[in-house]
Amino acid sequence: MCLEIEPDITIVGEAGDGNTALALAQVLHPDVVLMDVAMPDMDGVATTAALRALEPLASVVIHTVHDDAATRARALAAGAVAFVAKRRCGEDLASTIREAAAGSSLGGFGGP
């Protein structure tokens, strides 16, 4: 919801599970995918790895309540370009998405 008010960010799709996210990405070819970790069928980290293989130009930003070092490490290893904790919705998230869309090499995997 916090992204809908951003004039330069267009939400093109939404998926509730990993398999649907992969199918949509192959049709929509998004610049950036905002991925949660906790999803049914396939978690967000596994979905990120599969998505990077299917849509290598799509940048994945992990946005989750699971803000711990192990989850961050798994997300980075799967190919995510950034990690934003859900408690930081707003300008932090929007600016991270803009940087990912621009192809910037992002950090976001350090401590909270």
C-alpha positions in Angstrom: 0.0 0.0 0.0 2.8 2.5 0.8 4.0 2.2 -2.8 0.7 3.0 -4.5 1.2 6.7 -3.6 4.6 6.9 -5.3 4.1 8.6 -8.7 7.1 7.0 -10.4 6.5 3.4 -9.2 3.9 1.3 -11.1 2.7 -2.0 -9.5 2.1 -4.3 -12.4 1.2 -7.5 -10.6 0.8 -9.3 -7.3 1.2 -12.9 -6.3 0.4 -14.7 -3.1 2.7 -17.6 -3.6 6.0 -18.4 -5.3 4.7 -20.4 -8.3 2.3 -17.6 -9.2 5.1 -15.0 -8.8 7.2 -17.0 -11.3 4.4 -17.3 -13.8 3.5 -13.6 -13.6 7.2 -12.5 -13.9 7.5 -14.5 -17.1 4.5 -12.7 -18.6 5.0 -9.2 -17.1 8.9 -9.0 -17.2 9.1 -6.6 -14.3 12.1 -4.4 -13.6 11.9 -5.0 -9.9 10.2 -7.7 -7.9 9.3 -7.0 -4.2 9.5 -10.4 -2.5 8.4 -11.6 0.9 10.1 -14.5 2.5 7.1 -16.2 4.0 4.9 -17.5 1.2 3.0 -20.8 0.6 4.3 -23.5 -1.7 7.7 -22.0 -2.2 9.3 -19.5 0.1 10.6 -16.1 -1.1 14.2 -17.1 -1.1 13.6 -20.2 -3.3 11.4 -18.1 -5.5 14.1 -15.4 -5.8 16.6 -18.0 -7.0 14.2 -19.4 -9.5 13.1 -15.9 -10.7 16.7 -14.9 -11.2 17.2 -17.9 -13.5 14.0 -17.2 -15.5 14.1 -13.4 -15.6 17.8 -12.4 -15.1 17.1 -8.7 -15.7 14.6 -8.5 -12.9 16.0 -7.2 -9.6 14.6 -8.7 -6.5 14.2 -6.7 -3.3 13.3 -8.7 -0.3 10.7 -7.0 2.0 9.9 -9.1 5.0 9.4 -9.3 8.8 12.0 -12.0 8.9 14.9 -9.5 9.6 17.8 -11.7 10.8 21.3 -12.3 9.6 20.6 -15.9 8.4 17.6 -14.8 6.2 19.6 -11.9 4.8 22.4 -14.2 3.9 20.1 -16.7 2.2 18.4 -13.9 0.2 21.7 -12.5 -0.9 22.9 -16.0 -2.0 19.6 -16.4 -3.9 20.3 -13.3 -6.0 18.3 -10.5 -4.2 19.9 -7.1 -4.7 18.5 -5.6 -1.4 16.7 -6.3 1.8 14.3 -4.0 3.5 12.5 -4.9 6.7 8.8 -4.4 6.7 9.0 -2.1 9.7 10.7 0.3 7.3 7.9 0.7 4.7 7.8 4.1 3.2 10.7 6.2 1.8 13.3 3.5 2.5 11.4 1.0 0.5 10.6 3.3 -2.3 14.2 4.6 -2.7 15.5 1.0 -2.6 13.1 0.1 -5.4 14.2 3.1 -7.4 17.8 2.1 -7.0 17.1 -1.5 -8.0 15.2 -0.3 -11.1 18.2 1.9 -12.1 20.4 -1.1 -11.8 22.4 0.2 -8.9 24.5 -2.2 -6.8 22.7 -2.1 -3.5 23.8 -3.0 0.0 20.9 -3.4 2.3 22.2 -6.7 3.7 23.9 -5.3 6.8 22.3 -5.0 10.2 18.9 -3.3 10.7 
